[in-house]
């Protein structure tokens, strides 16, 4: 009986908490399984597995403490699509939508689809040209269906939707003190033109990234 391989945790990911839980769940299940097992009669072997799995859990907890103290980890469950929170908290994003988003009228299935779509976008967010063909392939829909579904759920074109998420990620990098260099922030969310990025950021948040960084210092 071998310890489960530890997954890599993307600490800046919106679903970091789910990743942490999965990483703790595996060694915990291993400890429970070994403790209950009658197949392993060798006490030293049992102790070795329990110790290594316990150490793995302890290391993850230490990382959580470090990341939390450094303000680089936001432990929140992804109970609903992030676009809903962005929409509700940002008038400029609401103005960008062709109609009003009403989360209560969107089914759980469609909300789960949006959550998965956000994960795919965030996973490729550093790409300057995020291919809608690749995105539609990952979501198992055609490009036409991707356009229609995004427009029907959040009243945005795919490109505008991706832009909103890119800029939201950029603001998160600033708010959580992960980056202070405007060029690094721009590159981290897929913009090679820093001036263009700054203009789009100001359009969405009524403040330039430079002004926001200075206000937090």
ZAFILO-673775 format. One line per 8 residues: number of its first residue (from 1); their letters; for each residue x, y, z of N, C-alpha, C. Coordinates in steps of 0.02 Angstrom, whole numbers, plus 50000, padded with zeros to 5 digits. Example, Ala and Ser with C-alpha at 12.3 -4.5 7.8 and 13.67 -1.06 7.14 Angstrom:
<rs>
1	as	50660 49716 50390 50615 49775 50390 50660 49835 50390 ~ 50642 49888 50354 50684 49947 50357 50645 50002 50394
</rs>
This chain:
<rs>
1	xxxxxxxx	50043 49941 50000 50000 50000 50000 50044 50062 50000 ~ 50040 50103 49947 50083 50161 49940 50045 50225 49954 ~ 50081 50274 49978 50050 50340 49990 50030 50371 49923 ~ 49973 50405 49922 49951 50436 49860 49998 50493 49841 ~ 50008 50501 49776 50052 50554 49753 50019 50622 49765 ~ 50059 50668 49792 50032 50734 49808 50023 50775 49745 ~ 49966 50809 49740 49952 50851 49683 49985 50919 49692 ~ 49996 50954 49638 50023 51022 49641 49967 51070 49657
9	xxxxxxxx	49979 51115 49704 49929 51165 49723 49946 51231 49690 ~ 49898 51258 49653 49906 51325 49625 49876 51374 49676 ~ 49919 51404 49716 49896 51444 49772 49857 51507 49751 ~ 49867 51530 49690 49832 51589 49667 49767 51573 49631 ~ 49753 51508 49624 49694 51486 49587 49630 51500 49626 ~ 49575 51515 49591 49511 51526 49625 49486 51464 49662 ~ 49509 51404 49641 49486 51343 49675 49543 51313 49716 ~ 49586 51356 49745 49642 51331 49786 49617 51290 49845
17	xxxxxxxx	49561 51309 49873 49536 51273 49931 49517 51201 49913 ~ 49486 51192 49855 49469 51125 49834 49532 51082 49824 ~ 49585 51114 49797 49648 51079 49786 49679 51059 49853 ~ 49676 51104 49902 49704 51091 49968 49668 51032 50000 ~ 49601 51034 49996 49561 50980 50026 49579 50913 49995 ~ 49587 50912 49928 49604 50850 49894 49672 50824 49916 ~ 49720 50870 49925 49787 50851 49947 49788 50823 50018 ~ 49744 50850 50061 49740 50824 50129 49700 50759 50131
25	xxxxxxxx	49650 50756 50088 49606 50697 50087 49644 50633 50070 ~ 49689 50637 50022 49724 50576 50000 49766 50544 50056 ~ 49811 50582 50088 49849 50549 50142 49807 50530 50202 ~ 49753 50569 50214 49709 50552 50270 49674 50486 50258 ~ 49650 50476 50197 49619 50412 50180 49669 50355 50184 ~ 49732 50371 50168 49784 50320 50171 49796 50298 50243 ~ 49796 50347 50289 49805 50332 50361 49748 50288 50386 ~ 49686 50308 50368 49627 50270 50390 49629 50200 50362
33	xxxxxxxx	49647 50193 50299 49649 50128 50266 49701 50082 50299 ~ 49760 50109 50313 49813 50070 50344 49794 50049 50415 ~ 49762 50096 50451 49743 50082 50520 49692 50025 50524 ~ 49648 50022 50472 49596 49971 50473 49617 49906 50439 ~ 49673 49909 50403 49693 49851 50363 49716 49793 50405 ~ 49695 49734 50386 49718 49673 50419 49770 49637 50375 ~ 49780 49665 50314 49828 49634 50268 49899 49650 50288 ~ 49909 49710 50317 49976 49731 50338 49987 49710 50410
41	xxxxxxxx	50025 49657 50420 50037 49633 50488 50102 49662 50517 ~ 50144 49690 50473 50208 49716 50495 50198 49785 50525 ~ 50207 49790 50592 50194 49853 50627 50238 49910 50601 ~ 50302 49895 50586 50347 49947 50563 50324 49977 50496 ~ 50296 49934 50453 50271 49958 50388 50210 50002 50397 ~ 50166 49982 50443 50107 50023 50457 50129 50091 50484 ~ 50175 50090 50532 50199 50152 50563 50231 50198 50511 ~ 50268 50167 50464 50302 50206 50412 50251 50243 50368
49	xxxxxxxx	50198 50207 50348 50147 50238 50305 50109 50292 50342 ~ 50091 50278 50404 50055 50327 50444 50098 50389 50455 ~ 50162 50379 50470 50207 50436 50482 50215 50479 50419 ~ 50227 50446 50361 50238 50484 50299 50175 50523 50278 ~ 50117 50491 50288 50054 50524 50270 50040 50582 50317 ~ 50054 50572 50382 50044 50626 50431 50091 50684 50418 ~ 50153 50668 50397 50202 50720 50381 50178 50760 50321 ~ 50148 50726 50272 50123 50759 50212 50068 50809 50230
57	xxxxxxxx	50022 50788 50274 49969 50833 50297 49998 50892 50335 ~ 50046 50879 50378 50079 50932 50417 50113 50983 50372 ~ 50146 50959 50319 50180 51004 50272 50131 51049 50236 ~ 50073 51021 50217 50022 51060 50183 49996 51115 50230 ~ 49984 51097 50292 49958 51145 50341 50009 51202 50351 ~ 50074 51184 50353 50126 51235 50360 50125 51283 50301 ~ 50116 51255 50241 50113 51297 50181 50052 51343 50184 ~ 49996 51317 50207 49936 51359 50213 49948 51417 50260
65	xxxxxxxx	49980 51404 50317 49995 51456 50366 50040 51510 50335 ~ 50092 51488 50300 50139 51535 50268 50103 51578 50216 ~ 50064 51544 50173 50029 51580 50120 49977 51629 50148 ~ 49943 51608 50201 49892 51651 50232 49923 51712 50263 ~ 49979 51702 50297 50014 51759 50328 50040 51807 50275 ~ 50060 51780 50218 50086 51822 50164 50031 51852 50122 ~ 49968 51836 50139 49909 51862 50104 49908 51842 50030 ~ 49934 51783 50015 49933 51759 49946 49883 51702 49937
73	xxxxxxxx	49842 51691 49988 49794 51636 49984 49727 51660 50009 ~ 49676 51651 49968 49608 51669 49986 49567 51605 49989 ~ 49554 51581 50049 49520 51517 50056 49444 51525 50051 ~ 49419 51518 49991 49347 51523 49981 49325 51465 49936 ~ 49266 51439 49952 49238 51387 49909 49209 51420 49847 ~ 49217 51386 49790 49187 51412 49729 49115 51388 49725 ~ 49072 51419 49766 49003 51398 49768 48964 51420 49707 ~ 48988 51472 49673 48954 51496 49614 49007 51529 49569
81	xxxxxxxx	48990 51542 49506 49038 51572 49460 49063 51639 49485 ~ 49127 51652 49476 49157 51714 49499 49130 51774 49462 ~ 49108 51764 49400 49081 51820 49361 49021 51852 49396 ~ 48984 51813 49436 48927 51842 49471 48950 51895 49522 ~ 49002 51878 49560 49028 51925 49609 49057 51987 49576 ~ 49093 51975 49520 49122 52031 49483 49066 52077 49458 ~ 49015 52047 49430 48958 52085 49402 48923 52126 49457 ~ 48911 52094 49513 48873 52128 49567 48913 52184 49600
89	xxxxxxxx	48979 52180 49599 49021 52229 49633 49049 52283 49588 ~ 49036 52278 49523 49068 52324 49476 49018 52352 49426 ~ 49004 52416 49432 48955 52448 49388 48978 52448 49315 ~ 49043 52455 49304 49069 52457 49236 49059 52389 49201 ~ 49066 52335 49239 49053 52269 49210 48979 52261 49196 ~ 48937 52286 49240 48864 52282 49228 48846 52320 49165 ~ 48878 52378 49154 48864 52417 49094 48888 52382 49031 ~ 48938 52339 49039 48966 52303 48983 48919 52248 48958
97	xxxxxxxx	48879 52221 49004 48833 52167 48987 48772 52194 48949 ~ 48749 52156 48900 48692 52179 48860 48626 52172 48896 ~ 48624 52135 48952 48564 52126 48991 48584 52113 49063 ~ 48535 52110 49107 48548 52100 49178 48559 52026 49194 ~ 48614 52011 49229 48627 51942 49250 48588 51929 49315 ~ 48548 51877 49313 48510 51857 49373 48530 51786 49391 ~ 48577 51778 49440 48601 51711 49458 48546 51663 49478 ~ 48492 51689 49507 48438 51645 49530 48401 51611 49472
105	xxxxxxxx	48407 51640 49413 48374 51612 49354 48420 51566 49314 ~ 48482 51559 49337 48531 51516 49302 48535 51449 49339 ~ 48524 51396 49304 48522 51330 49335 48590 51310 49365 ~ 48589 51263 49411 48650 51239 49442 48696 51208 49389 ~ 48667 51174 49341 48707 51144 49287 48744 51197 49248 ~ 48710 51252 49231 48742 51306 49194 48793 51343 49237 ~ 48780 51349 49302 48828 51381 49346 48892 51338 49351 ~ 48883 51272 49355 48941 51227 49356 48980 51234 49291
113	xxxxxxxx	48944 51242 49235 48977 51250 49171 49019 51314 49170 ~ 48991 51368 49197 49028 51431 49201 49089 51425 49246 ~ 49083 51389 49301 49139 51379 49347 49195 51342 49310 ~ 49177 51290 49273 49227 51253 49235 49258 51296 49180 ~ 49218 51338 49150 49243 51384 49099 49294 51433 49129 ~ 49277 51459 49188 49323 51505 49222 49390 51470 49238 ~ 49386 51408 49259 49447 51370 49275 49490 51363 49213 ~ 49459 51349 49156 49497 51341 49093 49529 51407 49074
121	xxxxxxxx	49492 51462 49081 49519 51528 49063 49576 51547 49110 ~ 49567 51538 49175 49620 51555 49222 49681 51511 49211 ~ 49671 51450 49190 49726 51404 49178 49768 51424 49119 ~ 49741 51465 49074 49777 51487 49014 49783 51563 49012 ~ 49776 51595 49069 49769 51668 49070 49832 51705 49049 ~ 49890 51673 49053 49952 51707 49034 49959 51711 48958 ~ 49918 51674 48921 49923 51675 48848 49895 51740 48820 ~ 49933 51773 48778 49911 51837 48749 49851 51826 48704
129	xxxxxxxx	49854 51774 48664 49798 51757 48619 49767 51693 48644 ~ 49714 51698 48683 49680 51640 48709 49632 51615 48656 ~ 49648 51557 48627 49610 51531 48571 49540 51509 48592 ~ 49490 51538 48559 49421 51517 48572 49409 51447 48546 ~ 49446 51427 48494 49440 51359 48469 49463 51309 48522 ~ 49521 51323 48552 49547 51279 48605 49500 51278 48665 ~ 49474 51337 48682 49430 51343 48739 49365 51304 48727 ~ 49338 51310 48668 49276 51273 48652 49289 51198 48652
137	xxxxxxxx	49348 51178 48629 49366 51107 48628 49369 51080 48700 ~ 49401 51118 48745 49406 51097 48815 49338 51094 48849 ~ 49292 51136 48827 49225 51137 48856 49176 51091 48819 ~ 49203 51055 48769 49164 51006 48732 49104 51037 48696 ~ 49114 51097 48669 49061 51130 48629 49094 51159 48567 ~ 49054 51177 48518 49080 51211 48459 49092 51284 48475 ~ 49130 51319 48433 49141 51391 48445 49075 51429 48444 ~ 49031 51410 48398 48965 51443 48395 48926 51432 48459
145	xxxxxxxx	48928 51371 48485 48893 51356 48548 48925 51394 48606 ~ 48991 51401 48605 49026 51438 48658 49002 51511 48658 ~ 49000 51542 48600 48975 51611 48594 48904 51615 48620 ~ 48862 51569 48597 48791 51572 48614 48780 51561 48689 ~ 48818 51514 48718 48809 51497 48789 48832 51555 48834 ~ 48890 51583 48819 48915 51639 48860 48868 51699 48854 ~ 48847 51713 48792 48801 51769 48781 48735 51758 48816 ~ 48711 51696 48817 48647 51681 48847 48649 51681 48923
153	xxxxxxxx	48707 51667 48953 48712 51663 49026 48735 51728 49059 ~ 48785 51761 49027 48813 51821 49060 48810 51883 49014 ~ 48779 51876 48956 48767 51932 48910 48830 51969 48891 ~ 48883 51930 48877 48946 51957 48854 48970 51915 48795 ~ 49010 51944 48751 49044 51904 48701 49100 51866 48737 ~ 49124 51811 48709 49179 51775 48742 49240 51818 48754 ~ 49257 51862 48706 49317 51904 48714 49308 51954 48770 ~ 49249 51983 48776 49237 52030 48831 49235 51994 48898
161	xxxxxxxx	49207 51935 48898 49204 51894 48958 49275 51876 48982 ~ 49317 51855 48936 49387 51839 48953 49423 51901 48978 ~ 49410 51958 48946 49443 52020 48968 49424 52038 49039 ~ 49360 52031 49056 49337 52046 49124 49374 52002 49174 ~ 49382 51937 49158 49416 51892 49203 49491 51907 49207 ~ 49521 51925 49151 49592 51943 49151 49605 52002 49198 ~ 49563 52053 49192 49573 52114 49232 49556 52101 49305 ~ 49507 52058 49318 49491 52038 49387 49551 52003 49419
169	xxxxxxxx	49582 51958 49380 49642 51923 49405 49698 51972 49419 ~ 49706 52022 49374 49758 52072 49384 49747 52111 49449 ~ 49684 52130 49461 49669 52166 49523 49683 52123 49584 ~ 49669 52058 49579 49682 52012 49634 49757 52008 49648 ~ 49798 52008 49596 49870 52007 49605 49895 52069 49642 ~ 49862 52126 49629 49881 52188 49663 49854 52188 49734 ~ 49790 52171 49742 49759 52173 49809 49792 52126 49858 ~ 49817 52070 49833 49848 52020 49877 49924 52026 49880
177	xxxxxxxx	49949 52083 49856 50021 52098 49860 50064 52045 49827 ~ 50038 52013 49775 50076 51961 49740 50124 51993 49690 ~ 50103 52047 49659 50145 52082 49611 50140 52158 49623 ~ 50196 52193 49614 50196 52266 49618 50218 52298 49552 ~ 50247 52258 49508 50269 52283 49443 50211 52280 49394 ~ 50193 52337 49365 50137 52339 49319 50149 52295 49258 ~ 50211 52295 49233 50226 52253 49174 50219 52179 49192 ~ 50241 52159 49251 50235 52088 49271 50162 52069 49280
185	xxxxxxxx	50122 52114 49307 50051 52101 49315 50018 52093 49247 ~ 50035 52138 49201 50007 52135 49134 50024 52069 49100 ~ 50088 52050 49103 50109 51987 49072 50076 51927 49105 ~ 50066 51931 49171 50036 51874 49208 49965 51860 49187 ~ 49931 51911 49160 49861 51901 49138 49854 51905 49062 ~ 49910 51899 49027 49907 51892 48954 49911 51954 48912 ~ 49933 52011 48941 49940 52073 48903 50014 52090 48893 ~ 50035 52094 48830 50104 52113 48816 50112 52189 48811
193	xxxxxxxx	50058 52223 48796 50058 52296 48791 50036 52325 48858 ~ 50083 52351 48896 50069 52375 48964 50022 52436 48963 ~ 50032 52480 48915 49989 52540 48912 49917 52521 48896 ~ 49908 52474 48850 49841 52450 48833 49809 52417 48893 ~ 49848 52376 48928 49824 52343 48989 49801 52394 49041 ~ 49842 52446 49051 49826 52497 49102 49762 52534 49084 ~ 49752 52546 49019 49690 52581 48998 49629 52537 49010 ~ 49634 52473 48992 49578 52428 49003 49563 52420 49078
201	xxxxxxxx	49616 52416 49118 49608 52409 49191 49571 52470 49219 ~ 49592 52529 49198 49560 52591 49222 49487 52594 49199 ~ 49473 52570 49139 49403 52569 49115 49360 52524 49159 ~ 49388 52470 49184 49348 52423 49224 49344 52444 49297 ~ 49398 52475 49323 49400 52489 49395 49404 52563 49414 ~ 49401 52607 49364 49403 52680 49377 49466 52702 49413 ~ 49518 52663 49408 49582 52679 49437 49636 52642 49397 ~ 49692 52674 49386 49745 52640 49349 49780 52590 49395
209	xxxxxxxx	49812 52539 49366 49849 52492 49409 49903 52526 49450 ~ 49935 52577 49421 49987 52614 49457 49958 52649 49518 ~ 49901 52682 49509 49869 52717 49564 49846 52668 49618 ~ 49821 52610 49598 49799 52560 49646 49858 52534 49687 ~ 49912 52520 49653 49972 52495 49688 49997 52547 49738 ~ 49999 52611 49716 50022 52664 49761 49977 52673 49821 ~ 49912 52662 49812 49864 52672 49867 49871 52617 49920 ~ 49900 52560 49901 49907 52504 49948 49974 52505 49984
217	x	50019 52548 49962 50085 52550 49995 50084 52592 50059
</rs>
